[in-house]
Amino acid sequence: MASSAAGPGAPTQHFRPHTDPRLLRVFVAVAEELHFTRAAARLYVAQQALSRDVRRLERELGVELFVRTTRQVALTADGERLLPYARRVLDAHAELTAAFADRADLPLFVDLNTDGMTAARVLARARELAPRCELMARFESGLTWAADEILAGRLDVSFGRAAGLDPAVRARLGMRPVRYEPMAVMFPDAHPLAARETVALGDLAGETIYAGAGNPRTVEWTDFARLLFAEWDIELAPPAPLAIGVAEFQRVMSKSRNPVLVVDDFPPMPDTVVRPLADPVPLSPLLLVWRKGLCHPGLDALCEAADLLGAEEGWLVRPAGSWLPEPDAALMLGRTA
C-alpha cells in the first residue's frame, strides 16, 4: 500500500513532492509562532493570505496541520511529523538559491549585431546599473544566427527581429520589446537620392537595395526587407559575400555601390550618407531575446536599461501611420505572432 511504502512516521500518501516551498515556509512560521497574526507579521503578508496558504497546504497533503481554537493554535500529530521535513526542504532550497544567487561573477555574453546603435546604448546603461556584472559584448550579425547560438549555450542575449525566427526556436526564447526603430537607407555619396534629407519610399521604386540576401545569419532581416520592398516595387540586391564586422562590410559594399537598407542610427561609413525613410515611416522591430530560464543579474540590468531608455526617449511609442507587418506588431505588443 502507498502508506506503508512511504515509511513509518512519514506524512500520508496524499503528499505531493512538488509542493511550493512558499507554502512550507508559511507552515513553519505558524508552527514556530503558534499564532497566525505573529506568523503573518513575520512573513510580511496579510493574515487572510497566510490562512489561505495554510488551508491550501492542508488540502495538498490531505491532512490537518493545526488545531485552531479562539485561544490558541497547536500542531496536530501530522503537523508535528511534517515540521522537520519542511525545515529540511527549506534549508535545501536556501542552499540552492544561494549557490546560484550570485551570478554576477559569471560573464553574460551579449550580441549587439553592430556597435554604436540602440543595442549598444542599452548595454552601456546596463553596465551602469550593474557595475559588478561582466557584460561581454559580441558583434556578430543577425538574430537567426544568434538565436541558435543562444539555444546552444554559446551566447546569452541578443537583439533583433524575433518575428522572423522559426516558431519552434522563438518558443524557447524569452523576449522583451525594446524599440520601434525608424528605418533608413545608406546611399553612396554620388547617388541621386543622397542629397535629400529624407527619402520617400515611393521614390525608391526601381532601385536595387542590399538587405543581407544570401547571408544565413540575417534571414529574418532579408525576409523583412522582402515584405517592405514588395509594397513599393523595390528590387532586392543579389547575395554578397558574407562580411562580419564593419570594416569587412564596408569593403564588400564598396564594390557593389548598392544602397543598403539600415536603421536610422546606423553608423555612416566613408563616402556614404544615411537617409531616413518616410511616407510612411517603416519601422524595424527591435526585441531583446534570451534563452528561457536564464537567470542573471546582467539580464535584469539589460531589461531595466531598455525600459529606462525607452521611457526617456519614447522608443515604444509607435508613430502614427508607420509601416510594420502584423506579426511584428503583435510581438512588440507582447502578443503571440
Helices and strands as residue ranges (DSSP letters): H 2-5, H 21-33, H 36-43, H 47-61, E 66-68, E 73-75, H 77-101, G 103-105, E 108-111, H 118-129, E 135-138, H 143-151, E 157-160, G 162-164, H 167-170, E 173-188, G 192-195, E 199-200, G 201-204, E 208-209, G 216-218, H 219-231, E 235-236, H 246-256, E 260-263, E 272-278, E 283-291, H 297-313, H 326-332
